[in-house]
Amino acid sequence: MNQVLSDVLEIAPIFAYLYIAGLGHGLVEKSGILNLAVDGAFTLGVALAFTYCTYVLEPTAALALTTVTIGVIGLVIAFLTTKLPISHGAVGLSLMFISYGLASYFGYPAALRIKKEGLELHTYVTNEVTSSIALMVSLLLGFLIYYILYKTKLGASIRAVGENPHAAATLGADVLLIRLITSYLGYALIGVGSALYLLMDVKGWQEGSGMGLGWIAFAVSLAAGRHPLVTMFTSGVFSIILKYRYTLLNFLGPLGMSVFTLNAFQYATAVLAMIIFAVTPLRRRFAPPKSLGKIYFKEERTV
């Protein structure tokens, strides 16, 4: 029993940042916005958390500031895709590449300052206590998002906008406001996940830190049908893969598997998970919002 608990706490930090980022992604898409900027936002969040740690010197403040800052990306996406006839994919991918550039813009000066002045990066100590806290907080966030989506008026409005924004607007819903709120909250959660990746896992930054993990969070959420509780399971599976992938290399290395092949393994698994979701009854059980990714034109009054 103690060994099982120890193993759970070993993967808890990875589970926390993957699950929270996956929750954020799913929340954004529940409102009908196709979220393709997730990896750029995650990568930028890692760089910002590193930068804030360098200048603020306090991990909790860095976590809070990263959360607030990354949430702004959600506001931009919600506004552009709701008020203007712009492709969700074009907006998301453009912001993704902009975020990659901003990650380098903010990360490099902070890294140079640490090297030049010999500063120590203040992150969370990763032990049983902090891992337990990260695990409990992430699970509580999952239950909270589930409650908001399925038990509150706001959640009903979010799902209605995702299914048919025109019908929701006819019934009195403010589509723009709902998407702004939802996207900000969703991207704030992505910010939390990216900050935890830096503060509890890698505890350092270099070019490309966190890149690709946003797509893992994307797969974690999609394979779970964007359902907050089911995402717990998919996050757990990918946490195990990420934690023990190098252990796998010890077994498969003699058979010819290289570290480069191993690094691709997690993404191949993500693709496989999405295929399984697409070809099984899970897709019908957890169908995506009907208006996901569709351009929303507000109907004009006619006389």
VEXKOLSE-318086 format. One record per residue: residue in one letter; x, z, y of N, C-alpha, C, O in turn. Coordinates in steps of 0.1 Angstrom, whole numbers, padded with zeros to 4 digits, always signed. Atoms other than C-alpha are relative to their C-alpha. Layout:
N
AXZYXZYXZYXZY/...
This chain:
303
M+0008+0000-0012+0000+0000+0000+0009+0000+0013+0006-0007+0022/N-0009-0001-0012+0028+0009+0024+0007-0013+0002+0010-0017+0013/Q-0006+0013-0001+0045-0024+0016-0009-0010+0006-0004-0018+0014/V+0009+0009-0006+0014-0043+0024-0002+0002+0015-0002-0008+0023/L+0001-0003-0014+0010-0025+0057+0012-0004+0007+0012-0010+0019/S-0013+0004-0007+0047-0031+0065+0000-0016+0001+0005-0020+0012/D+0001+0015-0001+0042-0069+0057-0009-0004+0011-0006-0014+0018/V+0009+0003-0011+0012-0070+0080+0005+0002+0014+0004-0007+0022/L-0006-0003-0013+0030-0054+0108+0012-0009+0003+0015-0011+0015/E-0011+0010-0002+0059-0078+0103-0005-0013+0007+0002-0018+0016/I+0005+0013-0006+0037-0108+0111-0009+0003+0012-0014-0007+0018/A+0010-0004-0011+0015-0089+0137+0003-0007+0013-0006-0012+0019/P-0003+0006-0013+0034-0102+0168-0003-0015+0000-0009-0020+0009/I+0002+0014+0001+0032-0138+0156-0015-0003-0001-0021-0011+0006/F+0015+0002+0001-0005-0134+0146-0006+0002+0014-0015-0005+0018/A+0006-0003-0012-0012-0119+0180+0001-0011+0010-0009-0015+0016/Y-0002+0011-0009+0002-0147+0201-0007-0013-0004-0013-0020+0004/L+0007+0011+0005-0012-0174+0179-0015+0001+0001-0022-0008+0005/Y+0015-0002+0000-0047-0159+0176-0005+0000+0014-0016-0006+0016/I+0005-0001-0014-0050-0151+0213+0000-0014+0006-0010-0018+0013/A-0001+0013-0006-0039-0186+0223-0011-0009-0007-0017-0017+0000/G+0010+0008+0007-0062-0201+0196-0014+0004+0006-0023-0005+0007/L+0013-0004-0006-0091-0180+0210-0002-0007+0014-0013-0012+0017/G+0001+0007-0013-0084-0194+0245-0003-0014-0001-0012-0019+0006/H+0003+0014+0002-0083-0229+0233-0014-0003-0004-0021-0012+0001/G+0014+0002+0005-0116-0226+0214-0010+0003+0011-0020-0004+0011/L+0010-0003-0011-0133-0210+0244-0001-0011+0010-0012-0014+0014/V+0000+0012-0010-0123-0239+0267-0009-0011-0006-0017-0017+0001/E+0007+0011+0006-0136-0264+0242-0015+0003-0003-0023-0007-0004/K+0014-0003+0001-0169-0246+0237-0008-0004+0012-0020-0006+0010/S+0007+0005-0012-0178-0256+0272-0001-0015+0001-0006-0020+0011/G+0000+0015+0000-0173-0293+0264+0012-0006+0005+0012-0019+0006/I-0012+0006-0006-0139-0297+0279+0010-0002-0011+0014+0007-0018/L-0010+0003+0010-0114-0315+0256+0014+0005+0005+0018+0001+0016/N-0012-0007-0005-0083-0293+0259+0013-0005-0006+0018+0000-0016/L-0012+0006+0005-0052-0314+0255+0012+0005+0008+0024+0001+0006/A-0011-0006-0008-0031-0294+0280+0006+0013-0006+0014+0019+0000/V-0003-0013+0005-0028-0264+0257+0015+0002-0003+0020+0013+0000/D-0014-0002+0003+0008-0270+0246+0009+0001+0013+0018+0009+0013/G-0008-0001-0012+0021-0276+0281-0003+0014+0007+0007+0019+0012/A+0003-0014-0006+0003-0244+0293+0007+0011-0008+0012+0020-0001/F-0007-0010+0008+0018-0224+0264+0015+0000+0004+0021+0010+0006/T-0014+0002-0003+0053-0238+0272+0003+0006+0014+0013+0013+0016/L-0002-0005-0014+0049-0231+0309-0002+0016+0000+0006+0022+0007/G+0002-0014+0000+0036-0196+0301+0012+0008-0005+0015+0018+0000/V-0012-0006+0005+0067-0188+0281+0011+0001+0011+0017+0011+0013/A-0010+0001-0011+0089-0199+0310-0003+0010+0012+0005+0016+0017/L+0005-0009-0011+0068-0180+0336+0002+0015-0004+0007+0023+0004/A-0002-0014+0004+0069-0148+0315+0015+0004+0001+0019+0015+0005/F-0014-0003-0001+0107-0151+0313+0004+0001+0014+0012+0010+0018/T-0003-0001-0014+0109-0157+0350-0004+0013+0007+0003+0019+0014/Y+0005-0013-0005+0087-0128+0359+0008+0012-0005+0010+0021+0002/C-0008-0011+0005+0107-0105+0336+0013+0001+0007+0019+0011+0009/T-0013+0000-0006+0139-0116+0353-0001+0006+0014+0008+0013+0018/Y+0001-0004-0014+0126-0109+0388-0008+0013+0002-0005+0021+0011/V+0008-0012-0002+0100-0082+0383+0006+0012-0009+0004+0023-0005/L-0007-0010+0009+0119-0064+0355-0009+0010-0007-0006+0021-0010/E+0009-0009+0007+0088-0050+0338-0009-0009-0008-0016-0017-0003/P+0007+0009+0009+0072-0066+0308-0015-0001+0001-0021-0012+0001/T+0015+0000-0001+0036-0055+0313-0004-0008+0013-0014-0015+0013/A+0003+0008-0012+0037-0069+0349+0002-0015-0002-0006-0023+0003/A-0003+0014+0003+0052-0101+0336-0012-0006-0008-0016-0017-0006/L+0012+0004+0008+0023-0103+0310-0012-0003+0009-0018-0013+0008/A+0012+0001-0009-0003-0098+0337+0001-0012+0009-0008-0020+0011/L-0002+0011-0009+0012-0123+0361-0001-0013-0007-0006-0023-0001/T+0001+0012+0008+0016-0149+0334-0014-0004-0003-0019-0015-0002/T+0014+0001+0003-0020-0144+0324-0008-0006+0012-0015-0016+0011/V+0007+0005-0012-0033-0149+0360+0004-0014+0003-0004-0022+0007/T-0006+0013-0004-0010-0179+0367-0005-0011-0009-0010-0022-0004/I+0004+0011+0010-0018-0199+0335-0015-0002+0001-0020-0013-0001/G+0014+0002-0002-0055-0193+0342-0004-0010+0010-0014-0017+0009/V+0002+0010-0010-0052-0215+0372-0001-0014-0005-0008-0023+0000/I+0000+0013+0006-0045-0245+0350-0014-0003-0005-0019-0014-0004/G+0013+0001+0005-0079-0239+0335-0010-0004+0011-0019-0012+0009/L+0008+0003-0011-0095-0240+0369+0001-0015+0004-0008-0022+0007/V-0003+0014-0004-0078-0274+0377-0007-0009-0010-0013-0019-0006/I+0005+0008+0010-0089-0289+0344-0016+0000+0001-0022-0011+0001/A+0014-0001+0000-0125-0277+0347-0006-0007+0013-0016-0014+0012/F+0004+0007-0012-0128-0290+0383+0001-0015-0001-0009-0022+0002/L-0003+0015+0000-0113-0324+0377-0010-0007-0010-0015-0018-0008/T+0008+0007+0010-0133-0331+0345-0015+0002+0002-0023-0005-0004/T+0014-0002-0003-0166-0319+0359-0005-0006+0012-0016-0012+0013/K+0004+0006-0013-0166-0331+0395+0003-0015+0001-0003-0022+0009/L-0005+0014-0002-0148-0364+0390-0002-0008-0013-0001-0002-0024/P+0001+0007+0012-0154-0392+0365+0013-0004-0006+0017-0016-0007/I-0013+0002+0006-0120-0388+0349+0000+0004-0015-0006+0014-0019/S-0002-0003+0015-0111-0389+0312+0006+0014-0002+0016+0017+0004/H-0005-0013+0004-0106-0354+0297+0014-0002-0006+0023+0006-0003/G-0013+0002+0006-0077-0368+0277+0011-0003+0010+0022+0002+0009/A-0009+0004-0011-0060-0383+0308+0004+0013+0008+0016+0015+0011/V-0003-0012-0008-0063-0350+0327+0008+0009-0008+0018+0015-0004/G-0007-0009+0008-0052-0329+0298+0015-0004-0003+0024+0005-0002/L-0014+0004+0003-0021-0349+0288+0008-0001+0013+0020+0002+0012/S-0007+0000-0013-0011-0354+0325+0005+0014+0003+0016+0017+0007/L-0003-0014-0003-0012-0316+0330+0010+0006-0010+0018+0014-0007/M-0009-0004+0010+0006-0311+0298+0015-0003+0003+0024+0005+0003/F-0013+0004-0004+0036-0331+0309+0005+0006+0013+0017+0009+0015/I-0003-0007-0013+0035-0316+0344+0005+0014-0004+0014+0019+0002/S-0003-0013+0004+0036-0282+0327+0014+0001-0006+0021+0011-0004/Y-0013+0000+0006+0066-0291+0306+0011+0000+0011+0021+0007+0011/G-0010+0001-0011+0085-0301+0338+0001+0013+0008+0012+0018+0012/L+0000-0012-0007+0074-0269+0356+0007+0011-0008+0013+0020-0002/A-0006-0010+0008+0086-0248+0327+0015+0000+0002+0022+0010+0003/S-0014+0002-0003+0121-0262+0332+0004+0004+0014+0014+0011+0017/Y-0002-0003-0014+0118-0258+0370+0001+0015+0002+0010+0020+0010/F-0001-0014-0001+0111-0221+0367+0009+0007-0009+0015+0017-0005/G-0008-0007+0010+0130-0212+0336+0015-0001+0003+0022+0009+0001/Y-0015+0002-0002+0165-0226+0345+0005+0010+0011+0015+0016+0008/P-0006-0009-0010+0170-0206+0378+0000+0014-0005+0010+0022-0003/A+0000-0014+0005+0160-0174+0360+0011+0002-0011+0017+0012-0011/A-0010-0001+0010+0183-0181+0331+0014+0000+0006+0023+0008+0002/L-0013-0001-0007+0212-0188+0355+0002+0013+0006+0014+0018+0007/R-0001-0013-0006+0205-0156+0373+0004+0011-0010+0013+0019-0007/I-0003-0009+0011+0206-0136+0341+0015-0001-0004+0022+0009-0006/K-0014+0002+0004+0239-0152+0331+0010+0004+0011+0020+0009+0008/K-0009-0003-0011+0255-0149+0365+0001+0015+0003+0012+0020+0006/E+0000-0014-0004+0245-0113+0372+0001+0009-0011+0001+0021-0010/G+0000-0008+0011+0246-0101+0337-0012+0009-0002-0010+0021-0007/L+0012-0009+0001+0211-0088+0338-0005+0001-0015-0003-0008-0023/E+0007-0002+0013+0192-0075+0308-0014-0003+0001-0021+0002+0010/L+0014+0004+0000+0159-0090+0300-0009+0011-0006-0007+0015-0017/H+0008-0011+0004+0133-0063+0298-0013-0005-0007-0022-0010-0001/T+0011+0004+0008+0109-0071+0270-0006+0012-0008+0000+0023-0007/Y+0006-0011+0008+0087-0050+0246+0009+0002-0012+0014-0007-0018/V-0007-0003+0013+0105-0032+0218-0010-0003-0011-0021+0002-0011/T+0008+0004+0011+0091-0047+0186+0002+0010-0011+0012+0009-0018/N-0001-0010+0011+0084-0018+0162-0014+0001-0006-0023-0006-0002/E+0013-0002+0006+0055-0005+0141-0011+0003+0010-0023-0001+0009/V+0010-0004-0010+0038+0010+0171-0005-0012+0009-0017-0014+0010/T+0004+0011-0008+0039-0020+0194-0007-0012-0008-0015-0018-0003/S+0006+0011+0009+0031-0044+0165-0015+0004-0003-0024-0004-0003/S+0014-0005+0003+0000-0022+0157-0009-0002+0012-0020-0006+0011/I+0008+0002-0012-0011-0023+0193-0003-0015+0002-0015-0018+0006/A+0003+0015-0002-0007-0061+0195-0010-0005-0010-0019-0013-0006/L+0010+0004+0010-0027-0065+0163-0014+0004+0004-0023-0003+0003/M+0013-0006-0003-0055-0042+0174-0006-0007+0012-0018-0010+0013/V+0005+0006-0013-0057-0057+0209-0005-0015-0003-0015-0019+0002/S+0004+0014+0003-0058-0093+0195-0013+0000-0008-0022-0009-0005/L+0013+0000+0008-0086-0084+0170-0011+0004+0009-0022-0002+0008/L+0011-0004-0009-0106-0066+0197-0004-0012+0009-0015-0013+0012/L+0003+0012-0008-0103-0097+0219-0008-0010-0007-0017-0016-0002/G+0008+0009+0008-0116-0118+0191-0014+0004-0001-0023-0004+0000/F+0014-0005+0001-0147-0096+0186-0007-0001+0014-0019-0003+0014/L+0006+0000-0014-0152-0095+0224-0004-0015+0003-0015-0017+0008/I+0004+0014-0002-0151-0133+0226-0012-0005-0008-0021-0012-0003/Y+0012+0003+0009-0175-0136+0197-0013+0006+0006-0023-0001+0007/Y+0012-0007-0006-0199-0111+0214-0004-0008+0012-0016-0011+0014/I+0003+0007-0012-0197-0130+0247-0007-0014-0003-0017-0017+0003/L+0005+0013+0003-0203-0164+0231-0014+0000-0007-0022-0009-0004/Y+0012+0001+0009-0231-0155+0207-0010+0011+0003-0021+0011-0003/K+0009-0011-0002-0247-0123+0221-0004+0002+0015-0011+0011+0018/T+0002-0002-0014-0248-0128+0259-0006-0012+0006-0005-0023+0001/K+0005+0011-0007-0265-0150+0284+0011-0010+0005+0009-0022+0004/L-0011+0009-0004-0232-0163+0297+0005-0008-0012+0007-0020-0011/G-0003+0008+0012-0223-0173+0261-0009-0011-0003-0005-0022-0007/A+0011+0010+0003-0256-0191+0256+0002-0012+0010+0000-0023+0007/S-0002+0011-0010-0249-0210+0289+0012-0008-0003+0012-0020-0001/I-0012+0007+0003-0214-0219+0278-0002-0010-0011+0002-0022-0011/R+0003+0009+0011-0226-0233+0245-0010-0011+0004-0009-0022-0001/A+0010+0010-0005-0255-0251+0262+0007-0011+0008+0004-0023+0006/V-0008+0010-0007-0231-0268+0286+0008-0008-0009+0010-0020-0006/G-0008+0008+0010-0209-0278+0257-0008-0010-0008-0003-0021-0011/E+0009+0009+0008-0238-0293+0238-0006-0012+0009-0006-0023+0005/N+0006+0010-0008-0255-0311+0267-0001+0005+0014-0010+0012+0018/P-0001-0005-0014-0245-0304+0303-0011-0005+0009-0016+0003+0018/H+0011+0005-0008-0273-0326+0317-0012+0009-0002-0019+0013+0007/A+0012-0008+0003-0300-0306+0299+0002+0014+0005-0007+0020+0010/A-0003-0013-0005-0283-0273+0308-0002+0001+0015-0007+0010+0020/A+0002+0000-0014-0282-0283+0345-0015-0001+0004-0019+0005+0013/T+0014+0002-0002-0319-0293+0343-0007+0014-0001-0017+0017+0006/L+0006-0013+0002-0327-0258+0331+0006+0011+0010+0003+0023+0009/G-0005-0009-0010-0308-0243+0360+0014+0005-0001+0019+0013+0007/A-0014-0004+0002-0273-0238+0347+0009-0007+0010+0008-0019+0012/D-0010+0006-0009-0244-0244+0372+0011-0004-0009+0020+0004-0012/V-0010+0005+0009-0222-0266+0350+0014+0002+0005+0022+0007-0003/L-0014-0001-0006-0192-0265+0373+0004+0015-0001+0015+0018-0005/L-0004-0014+0000-0193-0227+0377+0003+0005-0014+0012+0013-0016/I-0002-0004+0014-0197-0221+0340+0013-0005-0006+0020+0003-0013/R-0013+0005+0006-0168-0244+0331+0012+0006+0007+0022+0008+0001/L-0012-0007-0007-0146-0228+0358+0002+0013-0006+0014+0017-0008/I-0001-0014+0006-0153-0193+0344+0006-0001-0014+0016+0006-0017/T-0005+0001+0014-0148-0204+0308+0014-0005-0001+0022+0000-0009/S-0014+0006+0001-0117-0225+0314+0010+0010+0005+0021+0011+0000/Y-0009-0010-0005-0101-0198+0335+0003+0011-0011+0014+0015-0013/L-0002-0010+0010-0107-0172+0308+0008-0005-0012+0016+0002-0017/G-0007+0006+0011-0096-0195+0281+0015-0002+0002+0023+0001-0006/Y-0015+0002-0003-0063-0204+0298+0007+0013+0003+0019+0014+0001/A-0006-0013-0001-0057-0168+0307+0004+0005-0013+0014+0012-0015/L-0004-0004+0014-0058-0161+0270+0012-0007-0005+0020-0001-0012/I-0012+0008+0004-0034-0189+0264+0013+0006+0007+0024+0006+0001/G-0011-0007-0007-0012-0172+0290+0004+0013-0006+0016+0016-0007/V-0003-0012+0007-0014-0139+0272+0008-0003-0013+0018+0003-0015/G-0007+0004+0012-0004-0156+0240+0014-0004+0002+0024+0000-0005/S-0014+0005-0003+0026-0174+0255+0009+0011+0005+0021+0012+0002/A-0008-0011-0004+0038-0142+0272+0004+0009-0011+0015+0014-0012/L-0004-0009+0011+0036-0122+0240+0010-0007-0009+0019+0000-0015/Y-0010+0007+0007+0056-0149+0223+0014+0003+0005+0023+0005-0002/L-0013-0004-0006+0084-0142+0247+0003+0014-0001+0014+0018-0004/L-0003-0014-0002+0080-0105+0251+0001+0007-0014+0008+0018-0015/M-0001-0007+0012+0076-0096+0214+0007-0008-0012+0010-0002-0022/D-0006+0008+0011+0091-0125+0194+0014-0005+0003+0024+0001-0002/V-0013+0006-0002+0119-0146+0208+0009+0008+0010+0021+0008+0008/K-0006-0008-0010+0128-0124+0238+0012-0007+0007+0022-0001+0010/G-0010+0008-0007+0148-0151+0255-0006-0014+0003-0017-0018-0003/W+0006+0013-0004+0143-0186+0270+0012-0010+0000+0023-0007+0004/Q-0009+0012-0001+0160-0220+0266-0009-0012+0002-0021-0011+0000/E+0008+0012-0002+0148-0255+0273-0008-0003-0012-0003-0004-0024/G+0010+0003+0011+0117-0262+0252-0005+0012-0007-0012+0011-0017/S+0005-0012+0006+0110-0226+0243-0015+0000+0000-0022-0001+0010/G+0015+0000+0001+0074-0224+0230-0006-0013-0002-0018-0014-0006/M+0005+0014+0001+0070-0262+0229-0004-0002-0015+0004+0000-0024/G+0006+0002+0013+0048-0271+0199-0009+0010-0005-0018+0008-0013/L+0008-0011+0005+0033-0237+0194-0015-0001+0006-0024+0004+0000/G+0013+0002-0005+0004-0247+0217-0008-0009-0009-0020-0008-0011/W+0007+0009+0009-0004-0275+0192-0004+0008-0013-0014+0005-0019/I+0004-0009+0011-0003-0249+0164-0012+0008+0003-0021+0009-0005/A+0012-0008-0004-0028-0228+0183-0012-0010+0000-0023-0006-0003/F+0011+0010+0001-0049-0260+0187-0005-0002-0014-0017-0002-0016/A+0004+0001+0014-0048-0265+0150-0007+0012-0006-0017+0011-0014/V+0006-0012+0004-0056-0229+0143-0014+0001+0004-0023+0005-0004/S+0014-0001-0005-0087-0231+0164-0009-0011-0006-0020-0008-0010/L+0008+0011+0005-0098-0265+0153-0004+0001-0015-0015-0001-0019/A+0002-0002+0014-0094-0257+0116-0010+0011-0003-0016+0012-0014/A+0010-0011+0001-0117-0227+0122-0013-0003+0007-0022+0005+0008/G+0012+0004-0007-0143-0247+0140-0002+0007+0013-0014+0008+0018/R+0001-0007-0013-0135-0229+0172-0008+0013+0000-0012+0018+0010/H+0007-0013+0002-0152-0198+0158+0009+0012+0001+0019+0012-0006/P-0009-0011-0003-0136-0166+0171+0004+0008-0013+0015+0012-0014/L-0003-0008+0012-0139-0147+0138+0007-0008-0011+0016-0003-0018/V-0007+0009+0010-0129-0176+0115+0014-0003+0004+0023-0004-0005/T-0013+0003-0005-0099-0182+0137+0010+0011-0004+0022+0009-0005/M-0008-0011+0005-0086-0148+0125+0007-0004-0013+0019-0002-0015/F-0006+0004+0013-0081-0163+0090+0010-0011+0002+0021-0010-0004/T-0010+0011-0002-0064-0195+0101+0012+0005+0007+0023+0000+0005/S-0011-0005-0007-0042-0176+0125+0009+0008-0010+0021+0007-0009/G-0008-0007+0010-0031-0153+0096+0008-0009-0009+0019-0006-0012/V-0007+0010+0009-0022-0183+0074+0012-0005+0007+0023-0006+0002/F-0011+0006-0007-0001-0199+0101+0011+0010+0004+0022+0007+0006/S-0010-0011-0003+0015-0165+0110+0010+0002-0011+0022+0003-0010/I-0008-0002+0012+0027-0162+0074+0010-0012-0001+0022-0010-0004/I-0009+0012+0001+0041-0198+0075+0011+0001+0010+0023-0002+0007/L-0010-0001-0010+0059-0192+0108+0010+0011-0003+0022+0010+0000/K-0009-0011+0003+0073-0159+0097+0010-0002-0011+0022+0002-0010/Y-0008+0002+0012+0086-0169+0063+0005-0014-0002+0009-0017-0014/R-0004+0013+0003+0095-0205+0068+0015-0001-0003+0019-0010-0011/Y-0014+0001+0003+0132-0198+0067+0003+0006-0013+0013+0003-0020/T-0001-0005+0013+0128-0177+0036-0003-0011-0010+0003-0012-0021/L+0003+0011+0008+0112-0208+0021+0012-0010-0002+0014-0016-0012/L-0012+0008+0000+0144-0227+0030+0010+0004-0011+0017-0004-0017/N-0009-0006+0010+0164-0204+0007-0003-0005-0014+0005-0007-0022/F+0004+0005+0013+0143-0216-0022+0001-0015-0002+0005-0021-0012/L+0001+0015+0000+0139-0253-0013+0013-0007+0005+0014-0019+0003/G-0013+0006-0005+0174-0258+0003+0007-0007-0012+0012-0018-0010/P-0007+0007+0011+0190-0265-0031-0006-0013-0005+0000-0021-0012/L+0008+0012+0004+0163-0291-0037+0001-0012+0010-0004-0022+0008/G-0002+0011-0010+0174-0311-0006-0008+0002+0013-0007-0006+0022/M+0007-0002-0012+0151-0296+0021+0010+0005+0011+0017+0015+0009/S-0008-0004-0011+0169-0294+0054-0008+0009+0010-0020+0010+0009/V+0006-0008-0010+0162-0271+0084-0009-0009+0009-0019-0004+0014/F+0008+0009-0009+0149-0302+0103-0014-0003-0007-0024-0004-0001/T+0012+0002+0008+0124-0309+0075-0009+0012+0000-0021+0011+0001/L+0007-0012+0000+0114-0273+0075-0007+0002+0013-0019+0007+0014/N+0006-0001-0013+0107-0273+0112-0012-0009+0002-0022-0006+0009/A+0012+0009+0000+0083-0302+0106-0011+0005-0009-0022+0000-0008/F+0010-0004+0010+0066-0284+0078-0012+0007+0007-0023+0005+0002/Q+0012-0007-0007+0045-0262+0102-0009-0009+0006-0021-0007+0006/Y+0009+0010-0007+0032-0292+0120-0007-0009-0011-0019-0013-0009/A+0007+0008+0011+0025-0311+0087-0011+0009-0005-0022+0004-0009/T+0010-0009+0005+0006-0280+0076-0012+0001+0010-0024+0002+0006/A+0011+0000-0010-0014-0280+0109-0008-0013-0002-0021-0012-0001/V+0008+0013+0002-0024-0317+0103-0008+0002-0013-0020-0003-0013/L+0008-0002+0013-0034-0308+0067-0012+0009+0002-0023+0006-0003/A+0011-0009-0002-0055-0279+0079-0012-0007+0008-0023-0005+0005/M+0010+0007-0008-0073-0302+0104-0007-0010-0009-0019-0013-0007/I+0006+0010+0009-0079-0328+0077-0010+0007-0010-0021+0002-0012/I+0009-0008+0009-0094-0302+0053-0012+0004+0008-0023+0003+0002/F+0012-0003-0008-0117-0291+0081-0009-0012+0002-0021-0011+0001/A+0007+0012-0003-0127-0327+0088-0008-0006-0012-0018-0012-0010/V+0006+0006+0012-0135-0337+0052-0008+0009-0009-0013+0005-0019/T+0007-0009+0007-0152-0306+0040-0013+0004+0007-0015+0001+0019/P+0012-0004-0007-0186-0290+0048+0002+0009+0012-0007+0012+0019/L-0003-0008-0012-0168-0268+0073-0003-0007+0013-0007-0001+0023/R+0003+0008-0012-0172-0296+0098-0014+0000+0004-0018+0001+0016/R+0015-0001-0003-0210-0295+0095-0003+0015+0004-0012+0017+0013/R+0003-0014-0003-0210-0257+0095+0004+0004+0013-0002+0012+0020/F-0006-0003-0014-0188-0254+0126+0002-0013+0008+0013-0016+0011/A-0001+0012-0007-0196-0286+0143+0005+0002+0015+0001+0011+0021/P-0005-0001-0013-0178-0293+0176-0012-0002+0010-0022-0008+0006/P+0011+0003-0011-0199-0293+0209-0002-0015+0001+0007-0023+0001/K+0003+0014+0000-0217-0326+0211+0005-0007+0012+0008-0019+0012/S-0005+0006-0012-0205-0332+0246+0015+0002+0002+0020-0001+0013/L-0014-0003-0001-0169-0323+0239+0008-0013+0004+0008-0023-0003/G-0008+0011-0005-0146-0346+0259-0008-0011+0007-0001-0021+0012/K+0007+0010-0007-0174-0366+0274-0001+0002+0015-0002+0013+0020/I+0001-0001-0015-0174-0374+0311-0014+0004+0004-0024-0002+0000/Y+0013-0006-0005-0201-0355+0329-0003-0006+0014+0005-0004+0024/F+0005+0005-0013-0219-0374+0357-0013+0008+0004-0022+0009-0004/K+0012-0008-0004-0243-0352+0377-0010-0010+0005-0008-0019+0013/E+0011+0010-0003-0276-0371+0379-0004+0001+0015-0006+0012+0020/E+0004+0000-0014-0286-0381+0414-0015-0001+0001-0022-0006-0008/R+0014+0001-0002-0321-0377+0428-0004-0014+0004+0003-0020+0012/T+0006+0013-0004-0342-0408+0432-0013+0002+0006-0021+0011+0002/V+0013-0001-0007-0371-0413+0455-0010-0010-0006-0021-0011-0001/
